[in-house]
Amino acid sequence: MTAPRTILLTGASGVVGSALLQRLGHHRVVCLIHNTVPDGVAVHVRGDLTAPRLGLDEQTHPRLLDEVDTIIHCAAVTDFTAGTDTTHDLNVLGTRRVLEFAAAAEATTHYVSTAFVARTDLTRSDVGEGMADPSDYLESKRAAEQVVRDAGLPATIIRPSIVIGDSGTGAITKFQGLHTLIRAVLKNTLPLVPLQPHAHIDFVPQDILAAAVTNLVDAEVSRGEYWITAGDQALTTSAMIDLCVRVGTRLGIDTTAPRLVDADMVDRLIRPVFIDPLPRAVRRRFDDMIAMTALFANAEVFPSSLDKVPGCVPLTTDLLTTAFSRSVEHLARTQRLGRFVEDAA
């Protein structure tokens, strides 16, 4: 039986943090909160990741130094439109502050990064009028990883791919970028997707990621870098689009598969002729999609080390197919699409 630990959790209101709260009940979890206390948080302290001593008051800081033996650092700016300064402050400076606390507390840190640090060379910031620029986020996560390595403290680096909903229910606290694509396909607002049919779209269900992080804590792992990804089992673009259409049809949604095209064709032909004449807001949404999908175009599959995490096994295409289908159904239910319109009446 794993000895209960006192864990300082950052980012409890996010997708990963909220999933972790459901798995860490056998430990004492203290959530570092900046503003609103999210649902499911039993114990919290108020602070600021970018401030010295994590912004904790004079009574709380020394008390937590004595109590905390493990830190799970999930908090991050993930908005690709946030800008360089805001992104760097929380993602890099915030990680440095966490490690300062970890050193003083003699605690092990589990830093949640992203598998997309491997794809920095695929970012595009030259896409028309789009507002999304993944490069700020990815550069900040790479810098934060280096901060972790340079600190020389007991720490792991955990790199998940795209996080989707629970593998059993599809539920998620906040819809992510991939859900935007699912919604557009179900509502037939996306006539084309600038990706090759064979491009791998790597995602991991939130409960699988939460289990991996929890298992690292339970096994008292204090070193290593772990890729929590699907790897070569990841679904292709064409398989995901097909699943969207099939689930949509089953739910009574008249869904048509968008056309899959190369980004080069979009740049040379489609955008100048069909997109440029559209309203500015539509052009921006389209250009944001181009910037996002560039991270998958001609990309090699991510490495995966789920089998190196105690108690975990590699993901399979069958499991991912089921999990993705449930995420599609959860979105349709939440958005009141298809037969769920009647259920809401």
C-alpha positions in Angstrom: 0.0 0.0 0.0 1.4 3.4 -1.0 2.1 5.7 1.9 -0.1 8.8 1.7 1.8 11.9 0.5 1.1 15.6 0.8 0.9 16.9 -2.7 1.0 20.5 -3.9 -1.0 20.6 -7.1 -1.0 23.5 -9.5 -3.5 23.9 -12.3 -6.3 22.1 -10.5 -8.9 23.9 -12.5 -7.5 22.7 -15.8 -8.2 19.5 -17.8 -5.2 17.6 -16.4 -5.5 19.0 -12.8 -9.2 18.2 -12.5 -8.6 14.6 -13.8 -5.8 14.2 -11.3 -8.1 15.2 -8.4 -10.2 12.2 -9.2 -7.2 9.9 -8.9 -5.3 11.3 -6.0 -7.9 10.6 -3.2 -5.5 8.3 -1.3 -3.1 11.3 -0.8 -3.5 14.7 0.8 -3.8 17.2 -2.0 -3.3 20.9 -1.5 -4.2 23.0 -4.5 -2.5 26.2 -5.2 -5.3 28.6 -6.3 -4.9 32.0 -7.8 -8.6 33.1 -8.2 -11.7 30.9 -8.2 -11.7 27.6 -6.2 -12.7 24.9 -8.7 -15.2 22.1 -8.0 -13.7 19.1 -6.3 -11.0 21.0 -4.4 -11.1 20.1 -0.7 -7.9 21.8 0.5 -6.5 24.9 -1.1 -4.1 27.8 -0.5 -4.1 31.1 -2.4 -0.9 32.2 -4.2 0.7 33.3 -7.4 3.0 31.1 -9.4 5.1 34.0 -10.7 5.7 35.6 -7.3 8.5 34.8 -4.8 7.5 32.0 -2.4 4.6 31.2 -4.8 2.8 34.3 -3.4 2.0 32.4 -0.2 1.5 34.4 3.0 4.0 34.4 5.9 2.1 31.7 7.8 1.2 29.4 4.9 4.6 29.3 3.2 6.7 27.8 6.1 3.8 25.4 7.0 3.7 24.0 3.4 7.5 23.7 3.3 7.2 21.3 6.3 4.2 19.4 4.9 4.7 19.0 1.2 6.8 16.1 -0.1 5.5 16.0 -3.7 4.6 18.6 -6.3 2.6 18.1 -9.5 3.0 21.2 -11.6 0.2 21.3 -14.3 -0.6 25.0 -14.4 0.3 26.7 -17.7 -0.9 29.2 -20.2 -2.2 27.1 -23.1 -3.9 29.9 -25.0 -2.0 30.3 -28.3 -3.2 33.9 -28.6 -1.9 35.0 -25.1 1.3 36.5 -26.4 5.0 36.0 -25.6 5.3 37.8 -22.3 2.2 36.3 -20.6 3.0 32.8 -21.8 6.7 33.1 -20.6 5.8 34.5 -17.2 3.6 31.7 -16.1 5.1 28.8 -18.0 8.8 29.5 -17.5 9.0 31.9 -14.5 6.2 29.9 -12.8 8.1 26.7 -13.2 11.2 28.3 -11.7 9.2 29.4 -8.7 7.8 25.9 -8.2 11.3 24.5 -8.3 12.5 27.1 -5.7 9.7 25.9 -3.4 10.6 22.2 -4.2 14.2 22.8 -3.2 13.3 24.4 0.1 10.7 21.7 0.8 13.0 18.8 -0.4 10.1 17.7 -2.5 9.9 15.7 -5.7 8.4 17.6 -8.7 6.4 16.1 -11.5 6.3 18.7 -14.3 3.6 18.3 -16.9 5.0 19.5 -20.2 3.7 18.6 -23.7 4.8 16.1 -26.4 4.6 19.0 -28.9 8.0 20.3 -27.7 9.2 17.8 -30.4 7.4 19.8 -33.1 8.6 23.3 -32.6 10.0 23.3 -36.2 6.5 22.8 -37.6 4.9 25.9 -36.1 3.7 28.6 -38.5 3.4 32.3 -37.5 3.0 33.5 -41.0 -0.6 32.5 -41.6 -2.7 35.4 -42.9 -4.8 37.1 -40.2 -4.8 34.3 -37.7 -4.4 35.0 -34.0 -3.1 31.6 -32.9 0.7 31.2 -32.7 1.7 27.9 -31.1 5.4 28.9 -31.1 5.2 31.0 -28.0 3.6 28.1 -26.0 6.0 25.5 -27.4 9.1 27.6 -26.8 8.0 28.3 -23.2 7.5 24.6 -22.5 10.9 23.8 -23.9 12.4 26.5 -21.8 10.6 25.3 -18.7 11.8 21.7 -19.3 15.3 23.1 -19.3 14.7 24.9 -16.1 13.7 21.5 -14.6 16.8 19.8 -15.9 19.1 22.6 -14.8 17.7 22.6 -11.3 19.2 19.2 -10.6 16.4 18.3 -8.2 14.4 15.1 -7.9 11.9 15.6 -10.8 10.2 14.0 -13.7 9.1 15.6 -17.0 5.8 14.2 -18.3 4.9 14.9 -22.0 1.3 14.2 -22.9 0.0 14.7 -26.4 -3.5 16.2 -27.0 -5.7 15.5 -24.0 -9.2 14.4 -24.8 -12.1 13.4 -22.5 -12.4 10.4 -20.3 -11.9 7.1 -22.2 -15.2 5.7 -20.7 -17.5 8.7 -20.8 -15.9 11.3 -23.0 -16.4 13.9 -20.3 -14.0 16.7 -20.0 -14.0 20.0 -17.9 -13.2 22.2 -20.9 -13.3 21.5 -24.6 -9.9 21.6 -26.3 -8.7 22.4 -29.8 -9.5 18.9 -31.1 -13.1 19.4 -29.9 -13.3 22.5 -32.1 -12.5 20.3 -35.1 -15.1 17.7 -33.9 -17.8 20.3 -33.5 -17.1 21.8 -37.0 -17.3 18.4 -38.6 -20.6 17.5 -36.8 -22.1 20.9 -37.8 -20.8 20.8 -41.4 -19.0 24.2 -41.0 -15.7 22.9 -42.1 -15.6 22.1 -45.9 -11.9 21.1 -45.8 -9.1 20.2 -43.4 -5.5 21.1 -44.4 -4.0 17.7 -43.5 -3.1 14.5 -45.3 -5.4 11.5 -44.8 -2.4 9.5 -43.3 -1.3 12.2 -40.8 -1.3 10.8 -37.2 -3.3 12.8 -34.7 -1.9 11.8 -31.3 -4.1 12.1 -28.3 -4.5 10.6 -24.9 -7.6 10.3 -22.7 -7.5 12.4 -19.6 -8.0 9.4 -17.3 -5.0 7.5 -18.9 -2.8 10.6 -18.3 -4.0 11.0 -14.8 -3.4 7.4 -14.0 0.2 7.6 -15.4 1.0 10.7 -13.3 -0.6 9.1 -10.2 1.4 5.9 -10.7 4.6 7.8 -10.9 3.8 9.5 -7.6 2.7 6.2 -6.0 5.9 4.4 -7.1 8.0 7.3 -5.8 9.6 7.8 -9.1 11.8 10.9 -8.9 13.7 11.0 -12.2 13.1 10.5 -15.9 11.2 11.9 -18.9 8.0 10.2 -19.9 6.1 10.5 -23.2 2.4 9.9 -22.4 1.3 9.4 -26.0 -0.3 7.0 -28.5 2.9 6.8 -30.6 2.5 4.6 -33.6 -1.0 3.6 -32.5 -2.4 7.1 -33.0 -5.4 7.5 -35.3 -5.0 9.0 -38.7 -6.8 12.1 -39.8 -9.0 10.1 -42.2 -9.9 7.6 -39.4 -10.9 10.4 -37.0 -13.0 12.2 -39.6 -14.7 8.9 -40.4 -15.4 8.3 -36.7 -17.0 11.8 -36.5 -19.2 11.1 -39.4 -20.2 7.6 -38.2 -21.0 8.8 -34.6 -22.8 11.8 -35.9 -24.9 9.7 -38.3 -25.8 7.3 -35.4 -26.9 10.3 -33.3 -29.1 11.6 -36.1 -26.8 14.4 -37.2 -26.6 15.0 -41.0 -22.8 15.0 -41.1 -20.6 15.2 -44.3 -16.9 14.5 -44.2 -14.8 17.5 -45.1 -12.2 17.2 -47.8 -8.6 16.5 -46.8 -6.1 18.6 -48.7 -2.4 19.4 -48.5 -1.5 22.7 -46.8 0.5 23.7 -49.9 -2.7 23.6 -51.9 -4.4 25.8 -49.4 -1.7 28.4 -49.6 -1.5 28.4 -53.4 -5.1 27.9 -54.5 -7.8 27.7 -51.9 -7.0 30.6 -49.6 -6.5 33.2 -52.4 -9.6 32.2 -54.3 -12.1 31.0 -51.7 -11.0 32.4 -48.3 -9.7 35.9 -48.9 -13.1 37.2 -50.1 -14.8 36.0 -46.9 -15.5 38.2 -43.8 -12.5 39.0 -41.6 -13.7 36.8 -38.7 -14.1 33.8 -40.9 -10.7 34.4 -42.4 -9.2 34.5 -38.9 -10.8 31.3 -37.9 -9.5 29.6 -41.0 -6.0 30.9 -40.6 -6.0 29.8 -36.9 -6.8 26.3 -38.1 -3.9 26.4 -40.6 -1.5 27.3 -37.8 -2.8 24.5 -35.6 -2.9 21.8 -38.2 0.7 22.6 -39.3 1.8 20.8 -36.1 0.6 17.5 -37.6 1.5 18.0 -41.3 4.3 15.6 -42.4 5.2 15.0 -38.7 6.8 11.8 -37.4 5.0 9.9 -34.7 5.7 10.8 -31.1 7.8 8.4 -29.0 5.8 6.7 -26.3 7.0 5.5 -22.9 3.7 4.5 -21.2 5.1 1.1 -20.8 7.9 2.5 -18.7 5.4 4.0 -16.2 4.7 1.6 -13.3 1.3 0.0 -13.8 0.6 1.4 -17.3 0.5 -0.3 -20.7 0.8 1.2 -24.2 -2.4 2.6 -25.8 -3.9 0.7 -28.6 -5.8 1.8 -31.7 -8.9 0.0 -30.6 -8.9 1.8 -27.2 -8.3 5.2 -28.9 -11.1 4.5 -31.4 -13.5 3.9 -28.6 -12.3 6.8 -26.5 -12.5 9.2 -29.4 -16.0 8.1 -30.3 -17.1 8.8 -26.7 -15.6 12.2 -26.8 -17.6 12.9 -30.0 -20.8 11.7 -28.4 -20.1 13.8 -25.2 -19.6 16.9 -27.3 -22.8 16.2 -29.2 -24.7 15.7 -26.0 -23.3 18.9 -24.5 -23.9 20.9 -27.6 -27.5 19.5 -28.0 -26.9 18.1 -31.5 -28.9 15.4 -33.2 -31.1 13.3 -31.0 -29.9 15.3 -28.0 -32.0 18.2 -29.2 -35.1 16.1 -28.5 -33.7 15.0 -25.1 -33.3 18.6 -24.1 -36.8 19.5 -25.1 
